[in-house]
Amino acid sequence: MKIYRPLLILARAIDHRVGKDDYDAPDIPILTQYEAWTAFFIKLSIIMVNFITCAFIIANVIHHW
């Protein structure tokens, strides 16, 4: 079950609901403070990559106007 916690952290970071088995209703995984901060930084890095990509696209459009 060691690999299960990192997958829960990643699921929480990308806002994916996870159930305990196939018949369980999906639920927001309960994480410790450390795991919640890890999920936060994963989500923050995804958002920052999106902003940086958008900035480069806008800069390219302005440069080639």
PDB file of N, CA, C and O in Angstrom:
ATOM      1  N   MET A   1       0.797  -1.206   0.000  1.00  0.00           N
ATOM      2  CA  MET A   1       0.000   0.000   0.000  1.00  0.00           C
ATOM      3  C   MET A   1       0.837   1.268   0.000  1.00  0.00           C
ATOM      4  O   MET A   1       0.288   2.365   0.095  1.00  0.00           O
ATOM      5  N   LYS A   2       2.158   1.142  -0.104  1.00  0.00           N
ATOM      6  CA  LYS A   2       3.014   2.325  -0.107  1.00  0.00           C
ATOM      7  C   LYS A   2       2.758   3.192  -1.336  1.00  0.00           C
ATOM      8  O   LYS A   2       2.824   4.418  -1.250  1.00  0.00           O
ATOM      9  N   ILE A   3       2.470   2.579  -2.466  1.00  0.00           N
ATOM     10  CA  ILE A   3       2.261   3.363  -3.679  1.00  0.00           C
ATOM     11  C   ILE A   3       0.881   4.023  -3.681  1.00  0.00           C
ATOM     12  O   ILE A   3       0.647   4.944  -4.464  1.00  0.00           O
ATOM     13  N   TYR A   4      -0.021   3.579  -2.838  1.00  0.00           N
ATOM     14  CA  TYR A   4      -1.382   4.108  -2.823  1.00  0.00           C
ATOM     15  C   TYR A   4      -1.430   5.568  -2.364  1.00  0.00           C
ATOM     16  O   TYR A   4      -2.199   6.351  -2.923  1.00  0.00           O
ATOM     17  N   ARG A   5      -0.641   5.952  -1.374  1.00  0.00           N
ATOM     18  CA  ARG A   5      -0.659   7.330  -0.874  1.00  0.00           C
ATOM     19  C   ARG A   5      -0.183   8.336  -1.927  1.00  0.00           C
ATOM     20  O   ARG A   5      -0.838   9.363  -2.107  1.00  0.00           O
ATOM     21  N   PRO A   6       0.934   8.087  -2.635  1.00  0.00           N
ATOM     22  CA  PRO A   6       1.322   9.050  -3.687  1.00  0.00           C
ATOM     23  C   PRO A   6       0.255   9.203  -4.774  1.00  0.00           C
ATOM     24  O   PRO A   6       0.078  10.290  -5.323  1.00  0.00           O
ATOM     25  N   LEU A   7      -0.453   8.117  -5.082  1.00  0.00           N
ATOM     26  CA  LEU A   7      -1.524   8.224  -6.068  1.00  0.00           C
ATOM     27  C   LEU A   7      -2.682   9.059  -5.529  1.00  0.00           C
ATOM     28  O   LEU A   7      -3.302   9.807  -6.285  1.00  0.00           O
ATOM     29  N   LEU A   8      -2.985   8.942  -4.233  1.00  0.00           N
ATOM     30  CA  LEU A   8      -4.021   9.784  -3.635  1.00  0.00           C
ATOM     31  C   LEU A   8      -3.609  11.252  -3.658  1.00  0.00           C
ATOM     32  O   LEU A   8      -4.437  12.126  -3.913  1.00  0.00           O
ATOM     33  N   ILE A   9      -2.341  11.523  -3.395  1.00  0.00           N
ATOM     34  CA  ILE A   9      -1.840  12.901  -3.439  1.00  0.00           C
ATOM     35  C   ILE A   9      -1.993  13.463  -4.843  1.00  0.00           C
ATOM     36  O   ILE A   9      -2.454  14.591  -5.017  1.00  0.00           O
ATOM     37  N   LEU A  10      -1.606  12.681  -5.845  1.00  0.00           N
ATOM     38  CA  LEU A  10      -1.729  13.132  -7.226  1.00  0.00           C
ATOM     39  C   LEU A  10      -3.196  13.315  -7.615  1.00  0.00           C
ATOM     40  O   LEU A  10      -3.538  14.279  -8.300  1.00  0.00           O
ATOM     41  N   ALA A  11      -4.057  12.407  -7.185  1.00  0.00           N
ATOM     42  CA  ALA A  11      -5.489  12.536  -7.477  1.00  0.00           C
ATOM     43  C   ALA A  11      -6.051  13.805  -6.850  1.00  0.00           C
ATOM     44  O   ALA A  11      -6.856  14.501  -7.469  1.00  0.00           O
ATOM     45  N   ARG A  12      -5.634  14.107  -5.632  1.00  0.00           N
ATOM     46  CA  ARG A  12      -6.102  15.322  -4.962  1.00  0.00           C
ATOM     47  C   ARG A  12      -5.582  16.563  -5.686  1.00  0.00           C
ATOM     48  O   ARG A  12      -6.285  17.569  -5.785  1.00  0.00           O
ATOM     49  N   ALA A  13      -4.348  16.489  -6.192  1.00  0.00           N
ATOM     50  CA  ALA A  13      -3.746  17.636  -6.874  1.00  0.00           C
ATOM     51  C   ALA A  13      -4.457  17.970  -8.173  1.00  0.00           C
ATOM     52  O   ALA A  13      -4.545  19.141  -8.544  1.00  0.00           O
ATOM     53  N   ILE A  14      -4.963  16.966  -8.870  1.00  0.00           N
ATOM     54  CA  ILE A  14      -5.628  17.229 -10.145  1.00  0.00           C
ATOM     55  C   ILE A  14      -7.152  17.192 -10.022  1.00  0.00           C
ATOM     56  O   ILE A  14      -7.862  17.092 -11.023  1.00  0.00           O
ATOM     57  N   ASP A  15      -7.653  17.276  -8.765  1.00  0.00           N
ATOM     58  CA  ASP A  15      -9.093  17.330  -8.488  1.00  0.00           C
ATOM     59  C   ASP A  15      -9.853  16.131  -9.028  1.00  0.00           C
ATOM     60  O   ASP A  15     -10.943  16.275  -9.582  1.00  0.00           O
ATOM     61  N   HIS A  16      -9.281  14.958  -8.867  1.00  0.00           N
ATOM     62  CA  HIS A  16      -9.936  13.722  -9.282  1.00  0.00           C
ATOM     63  C   HIS A  16     -10.416  12.989  -8.039  1.00  0.00           C
ATOM     64  O   HIS A  16      -9.627  12.726  -7.130  1.00  0.00           O
ATOM     65  N   ARG A  17     -11.710  12.654  -7.989  1.00  0.00           N
ATOM     66  CA  ARG A  17     -12.262  11.970  -6.822  1.00  0.00           C
ATOM     67  C   ARG A  17     -11.989  10.476  -6.910  1.00  0.00           C
ATOM     68  O   ARG A  17     -12.091   9.870  -7.976  1.00  0.00           O
ATOM     69  N   VAL A  18     -11.638   9.897  -5.767  1.00  0.00           N
ATOM     70  CA  VAL A  18     -11.232   8.500  -5.713  1.00  0.00           C
ATOM     71  C   VAL A  18     -12.075   7.766  -4.679  1.00  0.00           C
ATOM     72  O   VAL A  18     -12.291   8.274  -3.578  1.00  0.00           O
ATOM     73  N   GLY A  19     -12.554   6.567  -5.030  1.00  0.00           N
ATOM     74  CA  GLY A  19     -13.242   5.702  -4.078  1.00  0.00           C
ATOM     75  C   GLY A  19     -12.295   4.621  -3.584  1.00  0.00           C
ATOM     76  O   GLY A  19     -11.227   4.410  -4.159  1.00  0.00           O
ATOM     77  N   LYS A  20     -12.694   3.931  -2.506  1.00  0.00           N
ATOM     78  CA  LYS A  20     -11.830   2.880  -1.950  1.00  0.00           C
ATOM     79  C   LYS A  20     -11.901   1.592  -2.760  1.00  0.00           C
ATOM     80  O   LYS A  20     -10.926   0.842  -2.805  1.00  0.00           O
ATOM     81  N   ASP A  21     -13.037   1.323  -3.401  1.00  0.00           N
ATOM     82  CA  ASP A  21     -13.168   0.157  -4.265  1.00  0.00           C
ATOM     83  C   ASP A  21     -14.152   0.487  -5.390  1.00  0.00           C
ATOM     84  O   ASP A  21     -14.596   1.628  -5.522  1.00  0.00           O
ATOM     85  N   ASP A  22     -14.484  -0.511  -6.189  1.00  0.00           N
ATOM     86  CA  ASP A  22     -15.341  -0.273  -7.347  1.00  0.00           C
ATOM     87  C   ASP A  22     -16.772   0.102  -6.973  1.00  0.00           C
ATOM     88  O   ASP A  22     -17.477   0.727  -7.767  1.00  0.00           O
ATOM     89  N   TYR A  23     -17.206  -0.275  -5.771  1.00  0.00           N
ATOM     90  CA  TYR A  23     -18.589  -0.043  -5.370  1.00  0.00           C
ATOM     91  C   TYR A  23     -18.750   1.161  -4.456  1.00  0.00           C
ATOM     92  O   TYR A  23     -19.869   1.514  -4.083  1.00  0.00           O
ATOM     93  N   ASP A  24     -17.643   1.789  -4.094  1.00  0.00           N
ATOM     94  CA  ASP A  24     -17.670   2.937  -3.202  1.00  0.00           C
ATOM     95  C   ASP A  24     -17.885   4.211  -4.019  1.00  0.00           C
ATOM     96  O   ASP A  24     -17.350   4.357  -5.119  1.00  0.00           O
ATOM     97  N   ALA A  25     -18.666   5.118  -3.469  1.00  0.00           N
ATOM     98  CA  ALA A  25     -18.855   6.410  -4.128  1.00  0.00           C
ATOM     99  C   ALA A  25     -17.557   7.199  -4.045  1.00  0.00           C
ATOM    100  O   ALA A  25     -16.921   7.230  -2.991  1.00  0.00           O
ATOM    101  N   PRO A  26     -17.158   7.832  -5.129  1.00  0.00           N
ATOM    102  CA  PRO A  26     -15.918   8.609  -5.087  1.00  0.00           C
ATOM    103  C   PRO A  26     -15.961   9.670  -3.999  1.00  0.00           C
ATOM    104  O   PRO A  26     -16.996  10.295  -3.767  1.00  0.00           O
ATOM    105  N   ASP A  27     -14.847   9.865  -3.347  1.00  0.00           N
ATOM    106  CA  ASP A  27     -14.755  10.791  -2.239  1.00  0.00           C
ATOM    107  C   ASP A  27     -13.438  11.554  -2.354  1.00  0.00           C
ATOM    108  O   ASP A  27     -12.486  11.085  -2.977  1.00  0.00           O
ATOM    109  N   ILE A  28     -13.402  12.726  -1.748  1.00  0.00           N
ATOM    110  CA  ILE A  28     -12.148  13.476  -1.714  1.00  0.00           C
ATOM    111  C   ILE A  28     -11.238  12.786  -0.710  1.00  0.00           C
ATOM    112  O   ILE A  28     -11.616  12.625   0.450  1.00  0.00           O
ATOM    113  N   PRO A  29     -10.034  12.371  -1.136  1.00  0.00           N
ATOM    114  CA  PRO A  29      -9.161  11.661  -0.216  1.00  0.00           C
ATOM    115  C   PRO A  29      -8.715  12.536   0.945  1.00  0.00           C
ATOM    116  O   PRO A  29      -8.389  13.709   0.759  1.00  0.00           O
ATOM    117  N   ILE A  30      -8.700  11.971   2.129  1.00  0.00           N
ATOM    118  CA  ILE A  30      -8.231  12.664   3.319  1.00  0.00           C
ATOM    119  C   ILE A  30      -6.711  12.525   3.368  1.00  0.00           C
ATOM    120  O   ILE A  30      -6.179  11.415   3.341  1.00  0.00           O
ATOM    121  N   LEU A  31      -6.023  13.654   3.439  1.00  0.00           N
ATOM    122  CA  LEU A  31      -4.565  13.656   3.427  1.00  0.00           C
ATOM    123  C   LEU A  31      -4.038  14.288   4.702  1.00  0.00           C
ATOM    124  O   LEU A  31      -4.724  15.068   5.364  1.00  0.00           O
ATOM    125  N   THR A  32      -2.816  13.939   5.027  1.00  0.00           N
ATOM    126  CA  THR A  32      -2.137  14.610   6.131  1.00  0.00           C
ATOM    127  C   THR A  32      -1.714  15.993   5.666  1.00  0.00           C
ATOM    128  O   THR A  32      -1.804  16.300   4.478  1.00  0.00           O
ATOM    129  N   GLN A  33      -1.257  16.826   6.582  1.00  0.00           N
ATOM    130  CA  GLN A  33      -0.815  18.180   6.222  1.00  0.00           C
ATOM    131  C   GLN A  33       0.319  18.124   5.201  1.00  0.00           C
ATOM    132  O   GLN A  33       0.315  18.876   4.227  1.00  0.00           O
ATOM    133  N   TYR A  34       1.281  17.243   5.419  1.00  0.00           N
ATOM    134  CA  TYR A  34       2.418  17.129   4.502  1.00  0.00           C
ATOM    135  C   TYR A  34       1.938  16.716   3.105  1.00  0.00           C
ATOM    136  O   TYR A  34       2.378  17.277   2.102  1.00  0.00           O
ATOM    137  N   GLU A  35       1.045  15.746   3.049  1.00  0.00           N
ATOM    138  CA  GLU A  35       0.540  15.290   1.756  1.00  0.00           C
ATOM    139  C   GLU A  35      -0.323  16.358   1.088  1.00  0.00           C
ATOM    140  O   GLU A  35      -0.307  16.494  -0.135  1.00  0.00           O
ATOM    141  N   ALA A  36      -1.073  17.113   1.882  1.00  0.00           N
ATOM    142  CA  ALA A  36      -1.884  18.195   1.315  1.00  0.00           C
ATOM    143  C   ALA A  36      -0.993  19.294   0.728  1.00  0.00           C
ATOM    144  O   ALA A  36      -1.298  19.832  -0.336  1.00  0.00           O
ATOM    145  N   TRP A  37       0.098  19.628   1.410  1.00  0.00           N
ATOM    146  CA  TRP A  37       1.029  20.623   0.871  1.00  0.00           C
ATOM    147  C   TRP A  37       1.716  20.094  -0.385  1.00  0.00           C
ATOM    148  O   TRP A  37       1.958  20.854  -1.323  1.00  0.00           O
ATOM    149  N   THR A  38       2.029  18.811  -0.412  1.00  0.00           N
ATOM    150  CA  THR A  38       2.620  18.217  -1.616  1.00  0.00           C
ATOM    151  C   THR A  38       1.638  18.322  -2.786  1.00  0.00           C
ATOM    152  O   THR A  38       2.029  18.684  -3.896  1.00  0.00           O
ATOM    153  N   ALA A  39       0.367  18.005  -2.537  1.00  0.00           N
ATOM    154  CA  ALA A  39      -0.654  18.122  -3.579  1.00  0.00           C
ATOM    155  C   ALA A  39      -0.797  19.568  -4.037  1.00  0.00           C
ATOM    156  O   ALA A  39      -0.981  19.835  -5.224  1.00  0.00           O
ATOM    157  N   PHE A  40      -0.711  20.507  -3.084  1.00  0.00           N
ATOM    158  CA  PHE A  40      -0.789  21.928  -3.428  1.00  0.00           C
ATOM    159  C   PHE A  40       0.347  22.328  -4.365  1.00  0.00           C
ATOM    160  O   PHE A  40       0.113  23.022  -5.353  1.00  0.00           O
ATOM    161  N   PHE A  41       1.575  21.899  -4.069  1.00  0.00           N
ATOM    162  CA  PHE A  41       2.709  22.281  -4.914  1.00  0.00           C
ATOM    163  C   PHE A  41       2.647  21.611  -6.284  1.00  0.00           C
ATOM    164  O   PHE A  41       3.104  22.187  -7.271  1.00  0.00           O
ATOM    165  N   ILE A  42       2.093  20.406  -6.358  1.00  0.00           N
ATOM    166  CA  ILE A  42       1.895  19.769  -7.663  1.00  0.00           C
ATOM    167  C   ILE A  42       0.901  20.589  -8.486  1.00  0.00           C
ATOM    168  O   ILE A  42       1.143  20.871  -9.659  1.00  0.00           O
ATOM    169  N   LYS A  43      -0.218  20.968  -7.865  1.00  0.00           N
ATOM    170  CA  LYS A  43      -1.238  21.773  -8.554  1.00  0.00           C
ATOM    171  C   LYS A  43      -0.679  23.138  -8.950  1.00  0.00           C
ATOM    172  O   LYS A  43      -0.949  23.630 -10.046  1.00  0.00           O
ATOM    173  N   LEU A  44       0.106  23.750  -8.052  1.00  0.00           N
ATOM    174  CA  LEU A  44       0.718  25.042  -8.349  1.00  0.00           C
ATOM    175  C   LEU A  44       1.671  24.936  -9.538  1.00  0.00           C
ATOM    176  O   LEU A  44       1.694  25.824 -10.390  1.00  0.00           O
ATOM    177  N   SER A  45       2.453  23.864  -9.604  1.00  0.00           N
ATOM    178  CA  SER A  45       3.383  23.709 -10.731  1.00  0.00           C
ATOM    179  C   SER A  45       2.627  23.520 -12.040  1.00  0.00           C
ATOM    180  O   SER A  45       3.055  24.025 -13.077  1.00  0.00           O
ATOM    181  N   ILE A  46       1.505  22.795 -12.005  1.00  0.00           N
ATOM    182  CA  ILE A  46       0.698  22.632 -13.220  1.00  0.00           C
ATOM    183  C   ILE A  46       0.154  23.983 -13.677  1.00  0.00           C
ATOM    184  O   ILE A  46       0.194  24.299 -14.866  1.00  0.00           O
ATOM    185  N   ILE A  47      -0.352  24.777 -12.740  1.00  0.00           N
ATOM    186  CA  ILE A  47      -0.895  26.089 -13.078  1.00  0.00           C
ATOM    187  C   ILE A  47       0.200  27.013 -13.606  1.00  0.00           C
ATOM    188  O   ILE A  47      -0.023  27.743 -14.572  1.00  0.00           O
ATOM    189  N   MET A  48       1.379  26.990 -12.986  1.00  0.00           N
ATOM    190  CA  MET A  48       2.480  27.851 -13.428  1.00  0.00           C
ATOM    191  C   MET A  48       2.940  27.477 -14.838  1.00  0.00           C
ATOM    192  O   MET A  48       3.254  28.359 -15.637  1.00  0.00           O
ATOM    193  N   VAL A  49       2.983  26.184 -15.148  1.00  0.00           N
ATOM    194  CA  VAL A  49       3.346  25.767 -16.506  1.00  0.00           C
ATOM    195  C   VAL A  49       2.321  26.309 -17.498  1.00  0.00           C
ATOM    196  O   VAL A  49       2.691  26.751 -18.585  1.00  0.00           O
ATOM    197  N   ASN A  50       1.045  26.280 -17.140  1.00  0.00           N
ATOM    198  CA  ASN A  50       0.007  26.825 -18.027  1.00  0.00           C
ATOM    199  C   ASN A  50       0.188  28.324 -18.241  1.00  0.00           C
ATOM    200  O   ASN A  50       0.088  28.800 -19.372  1.00  0.00           O
ATOM    201  N   PHE A  51       0.453  29.077 -17.171  1.00  0.00           N
ATOM    202  CA  PHE A  51       0.658  30.520 -17.303  1.00  0.00           C
ATOM    203  C   PHE A  51       1.899  30.840 -18.131  1.00  0.00           C
ATOM    204  O   PHE A  51       1.861  31.730 -18.981  1.00  0.00           O
ATOM    205  N   ILE A  52       2.982  30.135 -17.897  1.00  0.00           N
ATOM    206  CA  ILE A  52       4.226  30.385 -18.645  1.00  0.00           C
ATOM    207  C   ILE A  52       4.028  30.058 -20.124  1.00  0.00           C
ATOM    208  O   ILE A  52       4.488  30.801 -20.991  1.00  0.00           O
ATOM    209  N   THR A  53       3.345  28.948 -20.413  1.00  0.00           N
ATOM    210  CA  THR A  53       3.065  28.594 -21.802  1.00  0.00           C
ATOM    211  C   THR A  53       2.217  29.672 -22.478  1.00  0.00           C
ATOM    212  O   THR A  53       2.486  30.063 -23.613  1.00  0.00           O
ATOM    213  N   CYS A  54       1.207  30.139 -21.777  1.00  0.00           N
ATOM    214  CA  CYS A  54       0.357  31.200 -22.325  1.00  0.00           C
ATOM    215  C   CYS A  54       1.160  32.476 -22.573  1.00  0.00           C
ATOM    216  O   CYS A  54       0.976  33.136 -23.596  1.00  0.00           O
ATOM    217  N   ALA A  55       2.042  32.821 -21.649  1.00  0.00           N
ATOM    218  CA  ALA A  55       2.857  34.023 -21.813  1.00  0.00           C
ATOM    219  C   ALA A  55       3.763  33.900 -23.035  1.00  0.00           C
ATOM    220  O   ALA A  55       3.916  34.866 -23.782  1.00  0.00           O
ATOM    221  N   PHE A  56       4.363  32.738 -23.252  1.00  0.00           N
ATOM    222  CA  PHE A  56       5.210  32.541 -24.432  1.00  0.00           C
ATOM    223  C   PHE A  56       4.400  32.611 -25.724  1.00  0.00           C
ATOM    224  O   PHE A  56       4.876  33.153 -26.721  1.00  0.00           O
ATOM    225  N   ILE A  57       3.189  32.071 -25.717  1.00  0.00           N
ATOM    226  CA  ILE A  57       2.344  32.142 -26.911  1.00  0.00           C
ATOM    227  C   ILE A  57       1.972  33.592 -27.206  1.00  0.00           C
ATOM    228  O   ILE A  57       2.037  34.023 -28.357  1.00  0.00           O
ATOM    229  N   ILE A  58       1.585  34.344 -26.185  1.00  0.00           N
ATOM    230  CA  ILE A  58       1.236  35.752 -26.377  1.00  0.00           C
ATOM    231  C   ILE A  58       2.447  36.550 -26.857  1.00  0.00           C
ATOM    232  O   ILE A  58       2.325  37.390 -27.749  1.00  0.00           O
ATOM    233  N   ALA A  59       3.624  36.288 -26.262  1.00  0.00           N
ATOM    234  CA  ALA A  59       4.843  36.989 -26.685  1.00  0.00           C
ATOM    235  C   ALA A  59       5.187  36.671 -28.137  1.00  0.00           C
ATOM    236  O   ALA A  59       5.647  37.545 -28.872  1.00  0.00           O
ATOM    237  N   ASN A  60       4.970  35.437 -28.550  1.00  0.00           N
ATOM    238  CA  ASN A  60       5.246  35.064 -29.929  1.00  0.00           C
ATOM    239  C   ASN A  60       4.293  35.756 -30.894  1.00  0.00           C
ATOM    240  O   ASN A  60       4.710  36.186 -31.970  1.00  0.00           O
ATOM    241  N   VAL A  61       3.039  35.867 -30.533  1.00  0.00           N
ATOM    242  CA  VAL A  61       2.059  36.551 -31.374  1.00  0.00           C
ATOM    243  C   VAL A  61       2.421  38.036 -31.492  1.00  0.00           C
ATOM    244  O   VAL A  61       2.370  38.604 -32.583  1.00  0.00           O
ATOM    245  N   ILE A  62       2.783  38.657 -30.373  1.00  0.00           N
ATOM    246  CA  ILE A  62       3.158  40.074 -30.406  1.00  0.00           C
ATOM    247  C   ILE A  62       4.439  40.279 -31.209  1.00  0.00           C
ATOM    248  O   ILE A  62       4.567  41.258 -31.944  1.00  0.00           O
ATOM    249  N   HIS A  63       5.385  39.354 -31.065  1.00  0.00           N
ATOM    250  CA  HIS A  63       6.672  39.477 -31.778  1.00  0.00           C
ATOM    251  C   HIS A  63       6.472  39.377 -33.298  1.00  0.00           C
ATOM    252  O   HIS A  63       7.139  40.083 -34.054  1.00  0.00           O
ATOM    253  N   HIS A  64       5.579  38.524 -33.741  1.00  0.00           N
ATOM    254  CA  HIS A  64       5.380  38.313 -35.181  1.00  0.00           C
ATOM    255  C   HIS A  64       4.184  39.079 -35.735  1.00  0.00           C
ATOM    256  O   HIS A  64       3.687  38.747 -36.811  1.00  0.00           O
ATOM    257  N   TRP A  65       3.725  40.075 -35.034  1.00  0.00           N
ATOM    258  CA  TRP A  65       2.573  40.844 -35.480  1.00  0.00           C
ATOM    259  C   TRP A  65       2.880  41.609 -36.736  1.00  0.00           C
ATOM    260  O   TRP A  65       2.017  42.316 -37.255  1.00  0.00           O
TER     261      TRP A  65
END
